[in-house]
Amino acid sequence: MTEYIKVKRAGLNLAGIIEKPELKDGEKCPLVIIMHGFTSDYQCPLLVKISDELLKNGIASLRFDFNGHGESDGLFEDMTVMSEVEDAREILRYAKKLDFAESISILGHSQGGVVAGMVAGYYLDDITCLVQMAPAATLKDDAIKGTLMGVEYNTKHIPEYVEFDNKRLGSLYFRIAQHLPIYEVSSQYNGPVSLIHGTEDGVVSCNASKKYHEVYADSELHLLEGEDHSFLHNMDKAVAIAVDFIGKKLK
């Protein structure tokens, strides 16, 4: 069963999609909120495949577009990691009101993995388990160095906009990123975590996941040899690890 939704946050409509198994009246099932990465959207092939596999296992999912991405309102140039945390918080509030959701877990890829970890740290009492796939915690290091997708900028005089790949991003993104308490907040989550990262990820070093693994109380680390940032070489394996972990933690 598929339902397209819009959730309002600060005057912006966030577009999303719920996929859930056929349920009898009053029947419930687990729900996983799925978060996409930087410049991506909820139609990302990796995330669609995860939703499909969760559904086969009787688990519902809610994928959504962050502000300034995909079908959601807002300008990409105004996006920051913290505005995405606010988006995710509103989606979580929405999900908690769904009468069929017996539990809520979170999965995020790339920058969505950073947001997922921080949301879990802020709302640890609401999250059953957490999956982070190639979490882009290095975005803080990049902001401190003054680099974005191969484009360099002056960190002491950040321009109003940094342009890259026919897009532009406002200076607030970088000013916030330089001071984000990524690991400090995420480490507050003491539930089960699965970290999945490719050893040949050219976008985000797998050292990011190694550091997450060090700060969590209950985590498992999967380093996939030769895999890239989007797990394109063997997506089925990455998806299976994520879905199997969620399935086991929900039993």
N, C-alpha and C positions, 0 to 999 in steps of 0.2 A: 504494500500500500504506500503510495507516494503523495505527499502533501507539500505544496509550495507555500512558504510563509513569508511574512514581513514583520520584523520586530523594530519598534521605534526606539531610538536612543538619541537624546539631545536634538530632536527635530529631524533626525536622519532615519530613513527606512533602511534596515539591514535585511537583505534578501537571503533566504535560506531554503533548504529542502529537508523534509523529514521522510525517512524510509523506514517502515516498520513492518513486522510480520502481521499476518491476519490474526487478530485477537478476538476472542469472544467477549461479550459484555462483561465488564469488570475485571477482565484478565490483564495482567501487567507483564512487562518485560524490561530488561535493562536498556539503557540509552547511552550512546557514546556521542559526545559533541566533538566534531572534527574541524580543525582549524588549518587553513591553507597558509602558504608562505608568501614572501615578499613578491609583489607584482603578479601573483597567481590569483586563483579564484576557486570556488567550490566544485567546479567541473574538472579540476586537475585529475588526470587519469589515475594517479596513485591513490588519491582519496576516494574516487569513485569506486575503484576496485576494492578498497577496504570496506566501504559501505556495502557493496555487493556480498562480500564474504561474511561480514557481520550478520547480514540479513539471513544468509543460509544457515547461520548458527542461532537463529531466533533472537538476535540482538538488533535493536533499532539504532538509527544514527540520525544526527542532525548536523548537516554541513551548512556553512553560511559564508557569505562574502563580507570581509571587513570593510569599513568605510573607505571609499575611494577605489574600491576594487570591484570587478565583475558587475553585478546587477544592483549593488548597494549604492545609496546616495553618498555624496561627499566627493571631494577632490583628492586625488592621490597625493598631490603636493602638500596637502594639509595633514596627512597621516603621520602619526608617531607611534612608537611601540606602546606608549601609555594610552593613546586613544584606542588602540586595538585591545588593550586590557579592558578598557571601559566597554567596548563592543562585546567582548567575551563575557563580561560580568552581566550585561543585560541579557545575552543569550542564555546564560546560566539561570538567571531569574525566571526567564520564560520557560525553560526546560523543567524547572522545579514545579511549575504549575501544571504540567502535562499529566493528566490522570492515569496514563498507561505506564509512566516511567517509574519503575520500582527502585532504580538506582541510576546514578549519573557518573560516567567516567569521561575522561578527556584524552584526545589524541591530537597532536599538532606536528606539522612538518615545517622545517626551516624556521623562519621568523615566527610562524604559528606555533612551533615547538617552544620557543622562548616564552611566548604569551601563555601557552598552556601551562608551562611550569610555574610561571608567576601567579596565574589564576589559582592553580592548585595550592600554592603557598599561602595565598590570601584567603582561600575558601576551603581549607583542608578538611573541614567537617562535612563538606558537601560532596567530595570526590571519592569514589570507590577505588579507582586506579588510574594511572597516568601513563601514556605512551608518548615519547618524544623521538621523532625521526629526523635525523640530521639537524638537531636544534642549533639555530644560528646565534649562539651566545657570543661569537666572535664579532658581532655587529658593534659591540661596545669597544672592542680593541680597534676595529676599523675606524670608528668615529674619533677615537683618541689620536690615531695616526693621521686621519684626514684622507681616507680613501673610501670610495664607493663604486663597486662594479668597474674597477680599473681607472676611475676618474679621481684625481687628487684635488684637494682644496686646503686652504689655509685654516688650521684649527684655531688660530688666535683671532682671525677675522673671517668667520664663516660667512660666505655670501648668502644673500636672501634666498637664493635657490641654487641647488647643484643639479646640473643637467646630465642625463645619461640615457642612452638607448631611446631617444625620442620622448623621454619622460623628464620630469623635474621634481625635486623634493625640497620642501622648505627647510630653512635653517633650524627650526625648532626640533625637527627630527634628530638632527645631529647633536644639538645642545642637550637634549634629554638623553640620548643614547650614551653620551660620554659619562653620564653619572648614574646609569641604571643599576640598581642593586639586583642584578639577575640571579646570581647564585645565592645571595643572602636571602631573598624572598622565596625562591624555589625550594631551598633546603628546609623550610618550615614544614613542608609537606612530608609526613611520615608514613604515608601509605605506600603500596607497591608501585614501582616505576620500572618501565622497560625502555632502555635507550638503544636505538638502532642507528648505526652510522656506517657509511662506506669508507674504506681505508683510502680510496682514491678520489674522495670528495674534493673537487677543486674550488668549491665555493666556500665551504665551511670545514675547517680542519676537524678531524675526528677527536682532536685533543679537547674540543668543547664537551663532547659526550663523556670523555674520560674524567673531566673535572666534575661534571654533574654526578657521575658515579661515585666520586669521592665524597661529595657533600650530602648525598641522600642517605637516609637511615635504612632503606629497604629497596635496593635497585639491582637490576641485572643489565649487563652491558653486552650488546651484540655488535661486534665489528665485522662487517661483511667485506671479505677480501676482494679488492679490485672494483668495488661498487662505487658509483658516482653519487652526486647529490640527490638525484631524483630516482635512484635505484633502477635505472633503465636496463641494466645488464641482466638482472634476475629479479624483476619486480615481484614475482610470485613468492619468492623466498622471504623478502622483506615484509610483504603483506601477511604471509603465513605466521611469521614470528609475532607480529603485532596482534593479529586476531587470536592466535592460540593463547597468548599471554592474557588478553582480556577475558577470553572464555574461561580459563583456569581460575582467574581471580574472582570471577563472578559466581563460581560454583560454591 
